[in-house]
């Protein structure tokens, strides 16, 4: 069975277990998925996407991460991030990103933003960053939200401009999570 987003899994665990043998600190790359509470479609609004992205970037700056690629789907968010320092802490980034974004979203909408926990994948050295970015960028196409990644407004990168991101992922091989 092909991999599917944890947001579309039949049941979410209250907490996703992290790897016991890995501390999530350092200059590593991660693919993260944050799902909205009750799978409500928070990210159909450009205003909500901009609000949440600003808080994601705030958390990234504080925790020492770059956002290589992101894609806001209607009911979840995909992020590809990379630690920029030996003390970059992914668990701190995820906690801050969800906390900041959730706080401002609730102030605006009176509704909770996130499901508990999140899905993560630590990229191994042999995994190509742009292949994972390709998976993220193609997500709206797979779900029929756009005919091309170029026309989908809620994806991008904070490392390269959108045109460079789309070129890089067009050259990457497809990514499969094994």
C-alpha positions as CSV (number, residue, x, y, z in Angstrom):
1,X,0.0,0.0,0.0
2,X,1.5,3.4,-0.9
3,X,2.3,5.8,1.8
4,X,-0.3,8.3,2.7
5,X,-0.3,11.5,4.7
6,X,-0.8,10.9,8.4
7,X,-3.7,13.4,8.2
8,X,-5.6,10.9,6.1
9,X,-4.9,8.0,8.4
10,X,-8.0,6.4,9.9
11,X,-6.9,7.3,13.5
12,X,-4.2,9.6,14.9
13,X,-2.2,8.6,17.9
14,X,-2.3,11.2,20.6
15,X,1.5,11.4,20.4
16,X,3.8,10.2,17.7
17,X,6.8,8.4,19.2
18,X,10.2,9.8,18.3
19,X,13.2,7.7,17.7
20,X,14.7,6.6,21.0
21,X,18.3,6.5,19.7
22,X,18.3,10.0,18.1
23,X,18.2,13.3,19.9
24,X,17.0,15.5,17.0
25,X,19.7,18.0,17.7
26,X,22.2,19.1,15.1
27,X,22.6,19.9,11.4
28,X,20.1,17.3,10.1
29,X,17.2,17.5,7.6
30,X,13.6,16.6,8.5
31,X,10.4,16.2,6.6
32,X,7.5,17.2,8.9
33,X,3.8,17.1,8.6
34,X,1.5,19.0,10.9
35,X,-2.2,18.2,10.6
36,X,-5.1,20.6,11.5
37,X,-7.4,19.8,14.4
38,X,-10.4,17.8,13.1
39,X,-8.9,18.1,9.7
40,X,-10.6,21.4,9.2
41,X,-9.5,23.3,6.1
42,X,-7.6,26.2,7.7
43,X,-5.3,26.7,4.8
44,X,-7.7,27.6,2.1
45,X,-7.3,31.2,3.2
46,X,-4.3,33.2,2.1
47,X,-4.6,35.2,5.3
48,X,-4.3,32.1,7.4
49,X,-1.4,30.7,5.4
50,X,0.5,34.0,5.7
51,X,-0.2,34.1,9.5
52,X,1.0,30.6,10.1
53,X,4.0,30.9,7.7
54,X,5.2,34.0,9.6
55,X,5.1,32.0,12.9
56,X,6.9,29.0,11.3
57,X,9.7,31.3,10.2
58,X,9.8,32.9,13.6
59,X,10.2,29.4,15.2
60,X,12.8,28.4,12.5
61,X,14.9,31.5,13.3
62,X,14.7,30.8,17.1
63,X,15.5,27.1,16.8
64,X,18.2,27.4,14.2
65,X,16.5,26.0,11.0
66,X,16.1,26.9,7.4
67,X,12.8,26.0,5.6
68,X,13.9,24.4,2.4
69,X,10.4,23.7,1.2
70,X,6.8,24.1,2.5
71,X,3.4,23.3,1.2
72,X,0.1,24.3,2.9
73,X,-2.6,21.8,1.9
74,X,-6.1,22.6,3.0
75,X,-5.9,20.5,6.2
76,X,-2.2,19.9,6.8
77,X,1.3,21.4,6.3
78,X,4.4,19.8,4.9
79,X,7.8,21.2,5.8
80,X,11.3,20.2,4.8
81,X,13.7,21.8,7.2
82,X,17.4,21.7,7.9
83,X,19.3,22.5,11.1
84,X,21.9,25.3,10.6
85,X,24.0,24.8,13.8
86,X,25.2,22.0,16.0
87,X,22.5,23.0,18.6
88,X,19.5,23.2,16.2
89,X,16.8,21.3,18.0
90,X,14.0,19.9,15.8
91,X,11.7,19.1,18.7
92,X,12.0,22.7,19.9
93,X,11.3,24.0,16.4
94,X,8.1,21.8,16.1
95,X,6.9,22.8,19.6
96,X,7.5,26.6,18.9
97,X,6.1,26.5,15.4
98,X,2.9,24.8,16.5
99,X,2.6,26.9,19.6
100,X,3.1,30.3,17.9
101,X,1.0,29.5,14.9
102,X,-1.7,27.9,17.0
103,X,-1.9,30.9,19.4
104,X,-2.3,33.6,16.6
105,X,-4.7,31.4,14.6
106,X,-6.9,30.9,17.7
107,X,-6.8,34.7,18.4
108,X,-8.1,35.3,14.9
109,X,-10.6,32.4,14.5
110,X,-11.4,31.3,18.0
111,X,-10.6,27.7,16.9
112,X,-7.7,25.3,17.6
113,X,-5.3,24.9,14.7
114,X,-3.4,21.7,15.2
115,X,-3.9,18.0,16.0
116,X,-1.7,16.7,18.8
117,X,1.9,15.8,17.8
118,X,3.2,15.6,14.3
119,X,4.7,13.2,11.8
120,X,8.5,13.4,11.2
121,X,11.1,11.7,9.0
122,X,14.8,12.3,9.6
123,X,16.5,12.3,6.2
124,X,19.3,9.8,6.0
125,X,22.6,11.0,4.4
126,X,21.8,9.1,1.2
127,X,18.4,10.7,0.8
128,X,18.3,13.5,-1.7
129,X,16.9,16.7,-0.3
130,X,15.3,17.8,-3.6
131,X,13.6,14.4,-4.0
132,X,11.8,15.0,-0.7
133,X,11.1,18.6,-1.8
134,X,9.6,17.2,-5.0
135,X,7.2,15.0,-3.0
136,X,6.1,18.2,-1.1
137,X,5.7,20.3,-4.2
138,X,3.7,17.7,-6.0
139,X,1.3,17.2,-3.2
140,X,-1.3,19.7,-4.5
141,X,-1.1,18.1,-7.9
142,X,-1.7,14.6,-6.4
143,X,-4.8,15.9,-4.6
144,X,-6.1,17.7,-7.7
145,X,-5.7,21.2,-6.2
146,X,-3.7,22.5,-9.1
147,X,-2.6,21.4,-12.6
148,X,1.0,22.6,-12.0
149,X,3.0,23.4,-8.9
150,X,3.7,26.9,-10.4
151,X,0.0,27.8,-10.1
152,X,-0.4,26.6,-6.5
153,X,-0.1,29.7,-4.3
154,X,0.7,28.0,-0.9
155,X,4.1,26.4,-1.5
156,X,7.6,27.7,-1.6
157,X,11.0,27.8,0.0
158,X,12.8,30.2,2.3
159,X,16.2,29.1,0.9
160,X,15.5,29.6,-2.9
161,X,12.9,31.5,-4.8
162,X,9.9,29.5,-6.1
163,X,11.2,29.3,-9.7
164,X,14.5,27.8,-8.5
165,X,12.6,25.4,-6.2
166,X,10.5,24.2,-9.0
167,X,13.5,23.7,-11.3
168,X,15.4,21.8,-8.6
169,X,12.5,19.5,-7.9
170,X,11.9,18.9,-11.6
171,X,15.4,17.5,-11.8
172,X,15.0,15.3,-8.7
173,X,14.0,11.7,-8.8
174,X,10.7,10.7,-7.1
175,X,10.9,10.1,-3.4
176,X,9.4,7.1,-1.7
177,X,9.4,6.7,2.0
178,X,10.7,3.1,2.8
